[in-house]
Every structure is written in C-alpha cells, then in structure tokens.
C-alpha cells in the first residue's frame, strides 16, 4: 500500500493536476464544438473535427503556457520559439487525432465514442510533448 501511495504522489504533482483540469476544459471545448458542428448543425464529421481540434489547441496553448508549465520564455525570440514548438507538437497530435477520427468514423463505433477515445490518447501525448519539448525548463 505504501508503494502505491509513493507512485501516486510522484504522478499526481501540482503540474499534472493543473494539466488535467485545463485538459478537461480543452476536452470540453473539443467535444462540445464537435457536437455542435456535427450533431446540431449537421456539418461533415471531418470538417467539424478539424475545427474542434483547432479551437482546443488555442485554449491549450493559452492555459498551458502560463498556468500549467509556467513558461520561462523571456524575449520575443524565445516566446516565438516556444509557440512554434508548441504548435509543432500540436500539429503532430492533430494529425494523429484527425487520422484516428478518419479511421474510426468509418467503423460501427458511434462518432462521439470514437472522438472521446482519440481525445484521451491525444491528451496523454500532448502532456509529454508540452512538458519535455515546448515548455521545457531552461538549464541553469
């Protein structure tokens, strides 16, 4: 039992908890906008998915930069590099998400379940990309 507690303490850091909270907000925006565009407005699921992903990425950048990973970028050059790295990471997971949707939307699995499954995979990938690539701490 003590081992589980130690593992939990290592995993559930303040950073991870904040990432989960803002990840949930991002996910709600992603799924909510997909639902509105696809189910209510009857847009094509792939177009709705692309727009939902883009909205979620913008919210993720704004929250992750200051509230989760506490960006240390100081000059305009560093801030632009950080933004570029964040966007490259998100572009990679956006492709993963889009292709995952493209494949799963062709199956008998309902669109919202497919979308939710892909979103969980993308959230995990995005945490590691943000932490170790986009918002990595400066070496002192």
N, C-alpha and C positions, 0 to 999 in steps of 0.2 A: 504493500500500500504506500509506503514511503517513497518507493521508486516512481510510482505513478504521479505522486504529488510533485516530485522534483522535475519530472518530464513536463508536467502541466505548467509549472512555474517558468520553465525555460521557453515553452512555446507561447504561453499567453502573456506576453510582455505588453506594456502600455502601447507600443507601436503596433503590435498585432491586433490588439483590441480596437484601437482607433481605425486601423485599416479595415477591420471587419465592419465597424459602424458605418464608415464612409463607403465601404464596398456595398453594404446593404442599400444605402441611398443611391449609389450609382446603379445597382441592380434594379431597384425600383424604377428608376428613370428609364433604364434599358428595356425592361419588360413592359413597363407601363406605356411607353411611347410605341413599342412594337404592337401591343394590344390595341391601342387607339388607332394606329395607322392600318393595321391588318384586319382586325376584327370589326371595329366600328366604322372605319372609313373605307374598308374593303380594298386597300392598296395591295399590290402584289407582295407576297411574303418576303421576297428577296430585297426589294426596294425598302420596305418597311424595316427589315432587319438592318440594312446598311445605315439608314437614318438613325435608328435607335442606338446603334453602336457609336456613331459619331457624337451624338448628344452625351452618351455615357462617358466617352473619352474626355470631353471638355470638362465635365463635372469632376472626373477622376483627377485630372491634372491640377485643377484649382484646389481641391481638398488635399491631395497627397503632397503637393509642393510645400504648403505651409503648415498644415495641421497634423499630418502623419509622419513624414520623413524630415520635416524641418530643414528645408533647403538651406545650404550654406553658400550658394552661389552669390557672389557679391557684385561683380561688374556686369555690364551688359553682355560682354562676350561669354562669360561663364553662364549667365542666365539663358542666353540663346543656345549654348551647347547643351545645357541641361534640358531645355524644352525640346531640342532636336532629339536627344537620346530618349526622352520620354515618348515622343511621337514615333520614333523608330520602333521602340518596344511595343507600343500600342498598335502600330501598323502590322507588326508581326502577329500579335494576338487577334487583331481584327481579321486578318486573313484566315487564321485558324478558326475563328468564330464564324466567318462568312462561309467558308468551305464546309465546316461542320453542319451549319444550317442547310446549305445546299444539298448535302448528302442526306441528312436526317429528315428534311422536309419531303423527301421522295419515299419515305417509309410509311408504315401504318401508324407510327408513333404520332400522337397529336402535336401540332406545331408548338404550343406553349410548353409542353413537356420537353420537346426537343430543344427549344430555346433555353429553358431553365437548365437543362443538363450541360449544354455547351457553355453557358454562362458560368457555372461553377468551375469548370476546367479553366476557363479564361481568367477568372478571379485569382486562382492559385498561381497561374503563370505570371500574371501582372504583378503580384506581390514581389516575387523573386526578381523580376526584371526591374521594377522600381527600386527595390532595396539595393541590389548589387550592381545595377547599371546606370539608371537615370539619376538617382539621388544618392549615389554612393558618397560617403563622407570623405572629406579631404584628409590626406595623410599628413600628420603633423610632424 
